Amino acid sequence: MSVQSSIDDTTASIMSALADHNLSDSDKEQITKIVSQLLVETVEKTTKNYHETTTNCCGPELDLAHQIREEIDRKTKLLISNLKALR
């Protein structure tokens, strides 16, 4: 499932739950932004945990750990850029 599909599905579920509240288009846009921001924060927190795990588990092979971390950083930055572009 793509990131945009996840955002759309989550937003649709929220809108359905709030259907009786007559939300304005501005309110709906605000909810979509909140969901997008939550995804960005989740990716950032998950990446931090990956970094800590990589460093802890690969102590003797620290060079390998740094290579893995650099690749994770690169992919994370790309994902966050894509998420921010969806706003």
PDB file of N, CA, C and O in Angstrom:
ATOM      1  N   MET A   1       0.852  -1.168   0.000  1.00  0.00           N
ATOM      2  CA  MET A   1       0.000   0.000   0.000  1.00  0.00           C
ATOM      3  C   MET A   1       0.900   1.234   0.000  1.00  0.00           C
ATOM      4  O   MET A   1       1.853   1.317   0.775  1.00  0.00           O
ATOM      5  N   SER A   2       0.596   2.174  -0.859  1.00  0.00           N
ATOM      6  CA  SER A   2       1.403   3.389  -0.936  1.00  0.00           C
ATOM      7  C   SER A   2       1.099   4.306   0.246  1.00  0.00           C
ATOM      8  O   SER A   2       0.086   4.154   0.929  1.00  0.00           O
ATOM      9  N   VAL A   3       1.992   5.252   0.467  1.00  0.00           N
ATOM     10  CA  VAL A   3       1.808   6.207   1.553  1.00  0.00           C
ATOM     11  C   VAL A   3       0.540   7.010   1.315  1.00  0.00           C
ATOM     12  O   VAL A   3      -0.252   7.221   2.234  1.00  0.00           O
ATOM     13  N   GLN A   4       0.350   7.456   0.087  1.00  0.00           N
ATOM     14  CA  GLN A   4      -0.845   8.250  -0.214  1.00  0.00           C
ATOM     15  C   GLN A   4      -2.106   7.433   0.039  1.00  0.00           C
ATOM     16  O   GLN A   4      -3.085   7.967   0.560  1.00  0.00           O
ATOM     17  N   SER A   5      -2.104   6.162  -0.316  1.00  0.00           N
ATOM     18  CA  SER A   5      -3.264   5.304  -0.054  1.00  0.00           C
ATOM     19  C   SER A   5      -3.532   5.185   1.440  1.00  0.00           C
ATOM     20  O   SER A   5      -4.682   5.199   1.878  1.00  0.00           O
ATOM     21  N   SER A   6      -2.455   5.068   2.220  1.00  0.00           N
ATOM     22  CA  SER A   6      -2.609   4.989   3.676  1.00  0.00           C
ATOM     23  C   SER A   6      -3.216   6.267   4.229  1.00  0.00           C
ATOM     24  O   SER A   6      -4.103   6.226   5.081  1.00  0.00           O
ATOM     25  N   ILE A   7      -2.734   7.402   3.738  1.00  0.00           N
ATOM     26  CA  ILE A   7      -3.274   8.684   4.188  1.00  0.00           C
ATOM     27  C   ILE A   7      -4.741   8.796   3.789  1.00  0.00           C
ATOM     28  O   ILE A   7      -5.581   9.196   4.595  1.00  0.00           O
ATOM     29  N   ASP A   8      -5.045   8.443   2.546  1.00  0.00           N
ATOM     30  CA  ASP A   8      -6.427   8.531   2.062  1.00  0.00           C
ATOM     31  C   ASP A   8      -7.359   7.623   2.857  1.00  0.00           C
ATOM     32  O   ASP A   8      -8.450   8.038   3.248  1.00  0.00           O
ATOM     33  N   ASP A   9      -6.930   6.390   3.095  1.00  0.00           N
ATOM     34  CA  ASP A   9      -7.767   5.440   3.841  1.00  0.00           C
ATOM     35  C   ASP A   9      -7.993   5.904   5.274  1.00  0.00           C
ATOM     36  O   ASP A   9      -9.109   5.833   5.789  1.00  0.00           O
ATOM     37  N   THR A  10      -6.935   6.375   5.908  1.00  0.00           N
ATOM     38  CA  THR A  10      -7.046   6.844   7.290  1.00  0.00           C
ATOM     39  C   THR A  10      -7.945   8.068   7.369  1.00  0.00           C
ATOM     40  O   THR A  10      -8.806   8.166   8.243  1.00  0.00           O
ATOM     41  N   THR A  11      -7.736   8.998   6.447  1.00  0.00           N
ATOM     42  CA  THR A  11      -8.551  10.209   6.427  1.00  0.00           C
ATOM     43  C   THR A  11     -10.015   9.863   6.165  1.00  0.00           C
ATOM     44  O   THR A  11     -10.904  10.431   6.801  1.00  0.00           O
ATOM     45  N   ALA A  12     -10.275   8.954   5.252  1.00  0.00           N
ATOM     46  CA  ALA A  12     -11.648   8.537   4.959  1.00  0.00           C
ATOM     47  C   ALA A  12     -12.305   7.910   6.190  1.00  0.00           C
ATOM     48  O   ALA A  12     -13.483   8.144   6.459  1.00  0.00           O
ATOM     49  N   SER A  13     -11.544   7.123   6.923  1.00  0.00           N
ATOM     50  CA  SER A  13     -12.081   6.511   8.143  1.00  0.00           C
ATOM     51  C   SER A  13     -12.428   7.570   9.180  1.00  0.00           C
ATOM     52  O   SER A  13     -13.466   7.493   9.837  1.00  0.00           O
ATOM     53  N   ILE A  14     -11.561   8.547   9.317  1.00  0.00           N
ATOM     54  CA  ILE A  14     -11.823   9.633  10.265  1.00  0.00           C
ATOM     55  C   ILE A  14     -13.044  10.430   9.829  1.00  0.00           C
ATOM     56  O   ILE A  14     -13.901  10.760  10.648  1.00  0.00           O
ATOM     57  N   MET A  15     -13.122  10.738   8.547  1.00  0.00           N
ATOM     58  CA  MET A  15     -14.262  11.512   8.025  1.00  0.00           C
ATOM     59  C   MET A  15     -15.573  10.754   8.232  1.00  0.00           C
ATOM     60  O   MET A  15     -16.604  11.341   8.558  1.00  0.00           O
ATOM     61  N   SER A  16     -15.509   9.457   8.036  1.00  0.00           N
ATOM     62  CA  SER A  16     -16.699   8.632   8.242  1.00  0.00           C
ATOM     63  C   SER A  16     -17.134   8.674   9.706  1.00  0.00           C
ATOM     64  O   SER A  16     -18.321   8.778  10.013  1.00  0.00           O
ATOM     65  N   ALA A  17     -16.161   8.593  10.588  1.00  0.00           N
ATOM     66  CA  ALA A  17     -16.476   8.638  12.023  1.00  0.00           C
ATOM     67  C   ALA A  17     -17.046   9.995  12.433  1.00  0.00           C
ATOM     68  O   ALA A  17     -17.822  10.086  13.384  1.00  0.00           O
ATOM     69  N   LEU A  18     -16.659  11.043  11.712  1.00  0.00           N
ATOM     70  CA  LEU A  18     -17.114  12.392  12.036  1.00  0.00           C
ATOM     71  C   LEU A  18     -18.199  12.897  11.081  1.00  0.00           C
ATOM     72  O   LEU A  18     -18.460  14.099  11.028  1.00  0.00           O
ATOM     73  N   ALA A  19     -18.821  12.007  10.339  1.00  0.00           N
ATOM     74  CA  ALA A  19     -19.781  12.391   9.294  1.00  0.00           C
ATOM     75  C   ALA A  19     -20.941  13.223   9.831  1.00  0.00           C
ATOM     76  O   ALA A  19     -21.462  14.079   9.116  1.00  0.00           O
ATOM     77  N   ASP A  20     -21.346  12.994  11.046  1.00  0.00           N
ATOM     78  CA  ASP A  20     -22.486  13.713  11.618  1.00  0.00           C
ATOM     79  C   ASP A  20     -22.133  15.126  12.078  1.00  0.00           C
ATOM     80  O   ASP A  20     -22.998  15.847  12.575  1.00  0.00           O
ATOM     81  N   HIS A  21     -20.886  15.526  11.919  1.00  0.00           N
ATOM     82  CA  HIS A  21     -20.448  16.814  12.450  1.00  0.00           C
ATOM     83  C   HIS A  21     -20.319  17.917  11.395  1.00  0.00           C
ATOM     84  O   HIS A  21     -19.872  19.019  11.715  1.00  0.00           O
ATOM     85  N   ASN A  22     -20.700  17.643  10.156  1.00  0.00           N
ATOM     86  CA  ASN A  22     -20.675  18.648   9.082  1.00  0.00           C
ATOM     87  C   ASN A  22     -19.368  19.428   9.027  1.00  0.00           C
ATOM     88  O   ASN A  22     -19.360  20.646   9.210  1.00  0.00           O
ATOM     89  N   LEU A  23     -18.278  18.738   8.779  1.00  0.00           N
ATOM     90  CA  LEU A  23     -16.977  19.380   8.711  1.00  0.00           C
ATOM     91  C   LEU A  23     -16.848  20.208   7.437  1.00  0.00           C
ATOM     92  O   LEU A  23     -17.332  19.818   6.375  1.00  0.00           O
ATOM     93  N   SER A  24     -16.195  21.345   7.561  1.00  0.00           N
ATOM     94  CA  SER A  24     -15.934  22.179   6.386  1.00  0.00           C
ATOM     95  C   SER A  24     -14.748  21.597   5.617  1.00  0.00           C
ATOM     96  O   SER A  24     -14.032  20.725   6.110  1.00  0.00           O
ATOM     97  N   ASP A  25     -14.560  22.098   4.408  1.00  0.00           N
ATOM     98  CA  ASP A  25     -13.407  21.657   3.625  1.00  0.00           C
ATOM     99  C   ASP A  25     -12.101  21.996   4.343  1.00  0.00           C
ATOM    100  O   ASP A  25     -11.134  21.237   4.276  1.00  0.00           O
ATOM    101  N   SER A  26     -12.080  23.123   5.018  1.00  0.00           N
ATOM    102  CA  SER A  26     -10.901  23.525   5.788  1.00  0.00           C
ATOM    103  C   SER A  26     -10.628  22.528   6.920  1.00  0.00           C
ATOM    104  O   SER A  26      -9.479  22.162   7.170  1.00  0.00           O
ATOM    105  N   ASP A  27     -11.680  22.099   7.592  1.00  0.00           N
ATOM    106  CA  ASP A  27     -11.530  21.110   8.666  1.00  0.00           C
ATOM    107  C   ASP A  27     -11.000  19.789   8.111  1.00  0.00           C
ATOM    108  O   ASP A  27     -10.130  19.157   8.709  1.00  0.00           O
ATOM    109  N   LYS A  28     -11.528  19.387   6.975  1.00  0.00           N
ATOM    110  CA  LYS A  28     -11.085  18.134   6.347  1.00  0.00           C
ATOM    111  C   LYS A  28      -9.617  18.227   5.943  1.00  0.00           C
ATOM    112  O   LYS A  28      -8.863  17.270   6.112  1.00  0.00           O
ATOM    113  N   GLU A  29      -9.216  19.369   5.415  1.00  0.00           N
ATOM    114  CA  GLU A  29      -7.823  19.567   5.028  1.00  0.00           C
ATOM    115  C   GLU A  29      -6.920  19.524   6.255  1.00  0.00           C
ATOM    116  O   GLU A  29      -5.821  18.972   6.204  1.00  0.00           O
ATOM    117  N   GLN A  30      -7.381  20.101   7.346  1.00  0.00           N
ATOM    118  CA  GLN A  30      -6.621  20.089   8.597  1.00  0.00           C
ATOM    119  C   GLN A  30      -6.417  18.654   9.091  1.00  0.00           C
ATOM    120  O   GLN A  30      -5.330  18.305   9.551  1.00  0.00           O
ATOM    121  N   ILE A  31      -7.442  17.838   9.000  1.00  0.00           N
ATOM    122  CA  ILE A  31      -7.330  16.433   9.417  1.00  0.00           C
ATOM    123  C   ILE A  31      -6.314  15.700   8.556  1.00  0.00           C
ATOM    124  O   ILE A  31      -5.511  14.922   9.070  1.00  0.00           O
ATOM    125  N   THR A  32      -6.341  15.941   7.253  1.00  0.00           N
ATOM    126  CA  THR A  32      -5.381  15.309   6.346  1.00  0.00           C
ATOM    127  C   THR A  32      -3.954  15.723   6.699  1.00  0.00           C
ATOM    128  O   THR A  32      -3.046  14.892   6.668  1.00  0.00           O
ATOM    129  N   LYS A  33      -3.748  16.988   7.032  1.00  0.00           N
ATOM    130  CA  LYS A  33      -2.421  17.463   7.420  1.00  0.00           C
ATOM    131  C   LYS A  33      -1.961  16.811   8.718  1.00  0.00           C
ATOM    132  O   LYS A  33      -0.786  16.476   8.867  1.00  0.00           O
ATOM    133  N   ILE A  34      -2.881  16.631   9.649  1.00  0.00           N
ATOM    134  CA  ILE A  34      -2.542  15.981  10.920  1.00  0.00           C
ATOM    135  C   ILE A  34      -2.100  14.541  10.678  1.00  0.00           C
ATOM    136  O   ILE A  34      -1.116  14.083  11.260  1.00  0.00           O
ATOM    137  N   VAL A  35      -2.827  13.830   9.821  1.00  0.00           N
ATOM    138  CA  VAL A  35      -2.471  12.437   9.506  1.00  0.00           C
ATOM    139  C   VAL A  35      -1.099  12.390   8.833  1.00  0.00           C
ATOM    140  O   VAL A  35      -0.274  11.538   9.161  1.00  0.00           O
ATOM    141  N   SER A  36      -0.857  13.301   7.897  1.00  0.00           N
ATOM    142  CA  SER A  36       0.439  13.346   7.213  1.00  0.00           C
ATOM    143  C   SER A  36       1.571  13.622   8.198  1.00  0.00           C
ATOM    144  O   SER A  36       2.619  12.979   8.141  1.00  0.00           O
ATOM    145  N   GLN A  37       1.362  14.569   9.090  1.00  0.00           N
ATOM    146  CA  GLN A  37       2.382  14.904  10.083  1.00  0.00           C
ATOM    147  C   GLN A  37       2.646  13.718  11.007  1.00  0.00           C
ATOM    148  O   GLN A  37       3.791  13.452  11.374  1.00  0.00           O
ATOM    149  N   LEU A  38       1.598  13.019  11.374  1.00  0.00           N
ATOM    150  CA  LEU A  38       1.765  11.838  12.216  1.00  0.00           C
ATOM    151  C   LEU A  38       2.635  10.796  11.525  1.00  0.00           C
ATOM    152  O   LEU A  38       3.479  10.168  12.165  1.00  0.00           O
ATOM    153  N   LEU A  39       2.435  10.612  10.231  1.00  0.00           N
ATOM    154  CA  LEU A  39       3.264   9.654   9.496  1.00  0.00           C
ATOM    155  C   LEU A  39       4.725  10.088   9.475  1.00  0.00           C
ATOM    156  O   LEU A  39       5.619   9.262   9.656  1.00  0.00           O
ATOM    157  N   VAL A  40       4.970  11.367   9.258  1.00  0.00           N
ATOM    158  CA  VAL A  40       6.348  11.870   9.260  1.00  0.00           C
ATOM    159  C   VAL A  40       6.984  11.632  10.625  1.00  0.00           C
ATOM    160  O   VAL A  40       8.113  11.148  10.699  1.00  0.00           O
ATOM    161  N   GLU A  41       6.281  11.963  11.703  1.00  0.00           N
ATOM    162  CA  GLU A  41       6.820  11.762  13.042  1.00  0.00           C
ATOM    163  C   GLU A  41       7.083  10.291  13.323  1.00  0.00           C
ATOM    164  O   GLU A  41       8.079   9.945  13.958  1.00  0.00           O
ATOM    165  N   THR A  42       6.199   9.430  12.855  1.00  0.00           N
ATOM    166  CA  THR A  42       6.371   7.991  13.054  1.00  0.00           C
ATOM    167  C   THR A  42       7.615   7.488  12.334  1.00  0.00           C
ATOM    168  O   THR A  42       8.379   6.695  12.885  1.00  0.00           O
ATOM    169  N   VAL A  43       7.817   7.945  11.112  1.00  0.00           N
ATOM    170  CA  VAL A  43       9.005   7.549  10.356  1.00  0.00           C
ATOM    171  C   VAL A  43      10.262   8.028  11.069  1.00  0.00           C
ATOM    172  O   VAL A  43      11.237   7.285  11.178  1.00  0.00           O
ATOM    173  N   GLU A  44      10.243   9.255  11.550  1.00  0.00           N
ATOM    174  CA  GLU A  44      11.421   9.788  12.245  1.00  0.00           C
ATOM    175  C   GLU A  44      11.731   9.007  13.515  1.00  0.00           C
ATOM    176  O   GLU A  44      12.895   8.706  13.782  1.00  0.00           O
ATOM    177  N   LYS A  45      10.720   8.677  14.295  1.00  0.00           N
ATOM    178  CA  LYS A  45      10.934   7.910  15.527  1.00  0.00           C
ATOM    179  C   LYS A  45      11.425   6.500  15.220  1.00  0.00           C
ATOM    180  O   LYS A  45      12.322   5.987  15.889  1.00  0.00           O
ATOM    181  N   THR A  46      10.835   5.882  14.212  1.00  0.00           N
ATOM    182  CA  THR A  46      11.247   4.531  13.825  1.00  0.00           C
ATOM    183  C   THR A  46      12.694   4.525  13.366  1.00  0.00           C
ATOM    184  O   THR A  46      13.457   3.623  13.711  1.00  0.00           O
ATOM    185  N   THR A  47      13.069   5.525  12.590  1.00  0.00           N
ATOM    186  CA  THR A  47      14.441   5.623  12.106  1.00  0.00           C
ATOM    187  C   THR A  47      15.418   5.782  13.263  1.00  0.00           C
ATOM    188  O   THR A  47      16.490   5.176  13.265  1.00  0.00           O
ATOM    189  N   LYS A  48      15.049   6.595  14.245  1.00  0.00           N
ATOM    190  CA  LYS A  48      15.910   6.767  15.419  1.00  0.00           C
ATOM    191  C   LYS A  48      16.127   5.422  16.113  1.00  0.00           C
ATOM    192  O   LYS A  48      17.242   5.099  16.523  1.00  0.00           O
ATOM    193  N   ASN A  49      15.061   4.650  16.238  1.00  0.00           N
ATOM    194  CA  ASN A  49      15.180   3.323  16.860  1.00  0.00           C
ATOM    195  C   ASN A  49      16.075   2.407  16.028  1.00  0.00           C
ATOM    196  O   ASN A  49      16.861   1.642  16.587  1.00  0.00           O
ATOM    197  N   TYR A  50      15.965   2.473  14.696  1.00  0.00           N
ATOM    198  CA  TYR A  50      16.825   1.671  13.819  1.00  0.00           C
ATOM    199  C   TYR A  50      18.288   2.048  14.025  1.00  0.00           C
ATOM    200  O   TYR A  50      19.158   1.179  14.082  1.00  0.00           O
ATOM    201  N   HIS A  51      18.554   3.347  14.135  1.00  0.00           N
ATOM    202  CA  HIS A  51      19.929   3.803  14.331  1.00  0.00           C
ATOM    203  C   HIS A  51      20.510   3.239  15.625  1.00  0.00           C
ATOM    204  O   HIS A  51      21.632   2.734  15.649  1.00  0.00           O
ATOM    205  N   GLU A  52      19.738   3.333  16.682  1.00  0.00           N
ATOM    206  CA  GLU A  52      20.212   2.823  17.970  1.00  0.00           C
ATOM    207  C   GLU A  52      20.455   1.321  17.914  1.00  0.00           C
ATOM    208  O   GLU A  52      21.456   0.826  18.430  1.00  0.00           O
ATOM    209  N   THR A  53      19.542   0.609  17.291  1.00  0.00           N
ATOM    210  CA  THR A  53      19.673  -0.844  17.185  1.00  0.00           C
ATOM    211  C   THR A  53      20.876  -1.226  16.349  1.00  0.00           C
ATOM    212  O   THR A  53      21.629  -2.131  16.710  1.00  0.00           O
ATOM    213  N   THR A  54      21.059  -0.542  15.237  1.00  0.00           N
ATOM    214  CA  THR A  54      22.190  -0.840  14.359  1.00  0.00           C
ATOM    215  C   THR A  54      23.514  -0.637  15.091  1.00  0.00           C
ATOM    216  O   THR A  54      24.412  -1.474  15.000  1.00  0.00           O
ATOM    217  N   THR A  55      23.632   0.453  15.801  1.00  0.00           N
ATOM    218  CA  THR A  55      24.865   0.746  16.520  1.00  0.00           C
ATOM    219  C   THR A  55      25.092  -0.248  17.651  1.00  0.00           C
ATOM    220  O   THR A  55      26.221  -0.684  17.874  1.00  0.00           O
ATOM    221  N   ASN A  56      24.037  -0.610  18.362  1.00  0.00           N
ATOM    222  CA  ASN A  56      24.166  -1.545  19.488  1.00  0.00           C
ATOM    223  C   ASN A  56      24.512  -2.955  19.030  1.00  0.00           C
ATOM    224  O   ASN A  56      25.332  -3.622  19.661  1.00  0.00           O
ATOM    225  N   CYS A  57      23.906  -3.413  17.955  1.00  0.00           N
ATOM    226  CA  CYS A  57      24.103  -4.809  17.558  1.00  0.00           C
ATOM    227  C   CYS A  57      25.396  -5.020  16.782  1.00  0.00           C
ATOM    228  O   CYS A  57      25.908  -6.138  16.732  1.00  0.00           O
ATOM    229  N   CYS A  58      25.922  -3.981  16.187  1.00  0.00           N
ATOM    230  CA  CYS A  58      27.095  -4.136  15.316  1.00  0.00           C
ATOM    231  C   CYS A  58      28.338  -3.486  15.901  1.00  0.00           C
ATOM    232  O   CYS A  58      29.203  -3.033  15.151  1.00  0.00           O
ATOM    233  N   GLY A  59      28.446  -3.429  17.212  1.00  0.00           N
ATOM    234  CA  GLY A  59      29.581  -2.777  17.858  1.00  0.00           C
ATOM    235  C   GLY A  59      30.935  -3.137  17.270  1.00  0.00           C
ATOM    236  O   GLY A  59      31.684  -2.242  16.879  1.00  0.00           O
ATOM    237  N   PRO A  60      31.276  -4.427  17.194  1.00  0.00           N
ATOM    238  CA  PRO A  60      32.590  -4.801  16.665  1.00  0.00           C
ATOM    239  C   PRO A  60      32.773  -4.424  15.190  1.00  0.00           C
ATOM    240  O   PRO A  60      33.891  -4.152  14.751  1.00  0.00           O
ATOM    241  N   GLU A  61      31.701  -4.409  14.446  1.00  0.00           N
ATOM    242  CA  GLU A  61      31.779  -4.048  13.030  1.00  0.00           C
ATOM    243  C   GLU A  61      31.185  -2.663  12.835  1.00  0.00           C
ATOM    244  O   GLU A  61      30.255  -2.490  12.047  1.00  0.00           O
ATOM    245  N   LEU A  62      31.706  -1.695  13.533  1.00  0.00           N
ATOM    246  CA  LEU A  62      31.152  -0.350  13.539  1.00  0.00           C
ATOM    247  C   LEU A  62      31.119   0.263  12.140  1.00  0.00           C
ATOM    248  O   LEU A  62      30.207   1.029  11.827  1.00  0.00           O
ATOM    249  N   ASP A  63      32.094  -0.061  11.297  1.00  0.00           N
ATOM    250  CA  ASP A  63      32.098   0.476   9.933  1.00  0.00           C
ATOM    251  C   ASP A  63      30.869  -0.009   9.164  1.00  0.00           C
ATOM    252  O   ASP A  63      30.247   0.761   8.432  1.00  0.00           O
ATOM    253  N   LEU A  64      30.525  -1.267   9.330  1.00  0.00           N
ATOM    254  CA  LEU A  64      29.328  -1.813   8.693  1.00  0.00           C
ATOM    255  C   LEU A  64      28.087  -1.128   9.247  1.00  0.00           C
ATOM    256  O   LEU A  64      27.163  -0.814   8.497  1.00  0.00           O
ATOM    257  N   ALA A  65      28.062  -0.899  10.533  1.00  0.00           N
ATOM    258  CA  ALA A  65      26.923  -0.220  11.153  1.00  0.00           C
ATOM    259  C   ALA A  65      26.759   1.183  10.576  1.00  0.00           C
ATOM    260  O   ALA A  65      25.635   1.622  10.331  1.00  0.00           O
ATOM    261  N   HIS A  66      27.860   1.886  10.358  1.00  0.00           N
ATOM    262  CA  HIS A  66      27.780   3.231   9.780  1.00  0.00           C
ATOM    263  C   HIS A  66      27.267   3.190   8.342  1.00  0.00           C
ATOM    264  O   HIS A  66      26.498   4.058   7.929  1.00  0.00           O
ATOM    265  N   GLN A  67      27.689   2.193   7.588  1.00  0.00           N
ATOM    266  CA  GLN A  67      27.203   2.052   6.208  1.00  0.00           C
ATOM    267  C   GLN A  67      25.700   1.789   6.193  1.00  0.00           C
ATOM    268  O   GLN A  67      24.970   2.368   5.388  1.00  0.00           O
ATOM    269  N   ILE A  68      25.248   0.926   7.074  1.00  0.00           N
ATOM    270  CA  ILE A  68      23.817   0.631   7.160  1.00  0.00           C
ATOM    271  C   ILE A  68      23.062   1.882   7.577  1.00  0.00           C
ATOM    272  O   ILE A  68      22.003   2.185   7.027  1.00  0.00           O
ATOM    273  N   ARG A  69      23.598   2.599   8.536  1.00  0.00           N
ATOM    274  CA  ARG A  69      22.944   3.824   9.017  1.00  0.00           C
ATOM    275  C   ARG A  69      22.840   4.873   7.910  1.00  0.00           C
ATOM    276  O   ARG A  69      21.809   5.533   7.778  1.00  0.00           O
ATOM    277  N   GLU A  70      23.889   5.029   7.125  1.00  0.00           N
ATOM    278  CA  GLU A  70      23.863   5.987   6.023  1.00  0.00           C
ATOM    279  C   GLU A  70      22.780   5.632   5.002  1.00  0.00           C
ATOM    280  O   GLU A  70      22.090   6.508   4.482  1.00  0.00           O
ATOM    281  N   GLU A  71      22.645   4.347   4.727  1.00  0.00           N
ATOM    282  CA  GLU A  71      21.608   3.912   3.778  1.00  0.00           C
ATOM    283  C   GLU A  71      20.213   4.154   4.350  1.00  0.00           C
ATOM    284  O   GLU A  71      19.316   4.599   3.635  1.00  0.00           O
ATOM    285  N   ILE A  72      20.034   3.867   5.618  1.00  0.00           N
ATOM    286  CA  ILE A  72      18.750   4.135   6.275  1.00  0.00           C
ATOM    287  C   ILE A  72      18.447   5.627   6.246  1.00  0.00           C
ATOM    288  O   ILE A  72      17.319   6.028   5.959  1.00  0.00           O
ATOM    289  N   ASP A  73      19.447   6.449   6.543  1.00  0.00           N
ATOM    290  CA  ASP A  73      19.260   7.908   6.518  1.00  0.00           C
ATOM    291  C   ASP A  73      18.823   8.381   5.139  1.00  0.00           C
ATOM    292  O   ASP A  73      17.896   9.181   5.011  1.00  0.00           O
ATOM    293  N   ARG A  74      19.488   7.886   4.120  1.00  0.00           N
ATOM    294  CA  ARG A  74      19.168   8.293   2.751  1.00  0.00           C
ATOM    295  C   ARG A  74      17.724   7.945   2.405  1.00  0.00           C
ATOM    296  O   ARG A  74      16.991   8.776   1.868  1.00  0.00           O
ATOM    297  N   LYS A  75      17.323   6.731   2.709  1.00  0.00           N
ATOM    298  CA  LYS A  75      15.962   6.290   2.391  1.00  0.00           C
ATOM    299  C   LYS A  75      14.927   7.008   3.252  1.00  0.00           C
ATOM    300  O   LYS A  75      13.826   7.300   2.785  1.00  0.00           O
ATOM    301  N   THR A  76      15.270   7.288   4.487  1.00  0.00           N
ATOM    302  CA  THR A  76      14.347   8.008   5.371  1.00  0.00           C
ATOM    303  C   THR A  76      14.118   9.423   4.871  1.00  0.00           C
ATOM    304  O   THR A  76      12.979   9.889   4.828  1.00  0.00           O
ATOM    305  N   LYS A  77      15.183  10.107   4.493  1.00  0.00           N
ATOM    306  CA  LYS A  77      15.046  11.471   3.971  1.00  0.00           C
ATOM    307  C   LYS A  77      14.174  11.488   2.721  1.00  0.00           C
ATOM    308  O   LYS A  77      13.351  12.386   2.546  1.00  0.00           O
ATOM    309  N   LEU A  78      14.353  10.506   1.865  1.00  0.00           N
ATOM    310  CA  LEU A  78      13.530  10.414   0.660  1.00  0.00           C
ATOM    311  C   LEU A  78      12.064  10.197   1.027  1.00  0.00           C
ATOM    312  O   LEU A  78      11.183  10.840   0.457  1.00  0.00           O
ATOM    313  N   LEU A  79      11.797   9.307   1.962  1.00  0.00           N
ATOM    314  CA  LEU A  79      10.426   9.037   2.385  1.00  0.00           C
ATOM    315  C   LEU A  79       9.792  10.271   3.012  1.00  0.00           C
ATOM    316  O   LEU A  79       8.647  10.602   2.704  1.00  0.00           O
ATOM    317  N   ILE A  80      10.511  10.946   3.875  1.00  0.00           N
ATOM    318  CA  ILE A  80       9.970  12.146   4.525  1.00  0.00           C
ATOM    319  C   ILE A  80       9.709  13.239   3.494  1.00  0.00           C
ATOM    320  O   ILE A  80       8.705  13.946   3.584  1.00  0.00           O
ATOM    321  N   SER A  81      10.592  13.385   2.528  1.00  0.00           N
ATOM    322  CA  SER A  81      10.360  14.365   1.458  1.00  0.00           C
ATOM    323  C   SER A  81       9.076  14.046   0.701  1.00  0.00           C
ATOM    324  O   SER A  81       8.280  14.933   0.391  1.00  0.00           O
ATOM    325  N   ASN A  82       8.895  12.770   0.413  1.00  0.00           N
ATOM    326  CA  ASN A  82       7.680  12.357  -0.296  1.00  0.00           C
ATOM    327  C   ASN A  82       6.428  12.601   0.554  1.00  0.00           C
ATOM    328  O   ASN A  82       5.403  13.044   0.035  1.00  0.00           O
ATOM    329  N   LEU A  83       6.509  12.318   1.840  1.00  0.00           N
ATOM    330  CA  LEU A  83       5.378  12.545   2.721  1.00  0.00           C
ATOM    331  C   LEU A  83       5.036  14.035   2.803  1.00  0.00           C
ATOM    332  O   LEU A  83       3.866  14.414   2.755  1.00  0.00           O
ATOM    333  N   LYS A  84       6.053  14.864   2.926  1.00  0.00           N
ATOM    334  CA  LYS A  84       5.824  16.304   3.015  1.00  0.00           C
ATOM    335  C   LYS A  84       5.259  16.865   1.711  1.00  0.00           C
ATOM    336  O   LYS A  84       4.498  17.832   1.727  1.00  0.00           O
ATOM    337  N   ALA A  85       5.628  16.265   0.600  1.00  0.00           N
ATOM    338  CA  ALA A  85       5.113  16.719  -0.692  1.00  0.00           C
ATOM    339  C   ALA A  85       3.630  16.403  -0.853  1.00  0.00           C
ATOM    340  O   ALA A  85       2.951  17.022  -1.672  1.00  0.00           O
ATOM    341  N   LEU A  86       3.126  15.451  -0.082  1.00  0.00           N
ATOM    342  CA  LEU A  86       1.713  15.073  -0.166  1.00  0.00           C
ATOM    343  C   LEU A  86       0.805  16.094   0.486  1.00  0.00           C
ATOM    344  O   LEU A  86      -0.402  16.082   0.245  1.00  0.00           O
ATOM    345  N   ARG A  87       1.344  16.965   1.294  1.00  0.00           N
ATOM    346  CA  ARG A  87       0.520  17.940   2.035  1.00  0.00           C
ATOM    347  C   ARG A  87      -0.135  18.901   1.140  1.00  0.00           C
ATOM    348  O   ARG A  87      -0.859  19.781   1.604  1.00  0.00           O
TER     349      ARG A  87
END
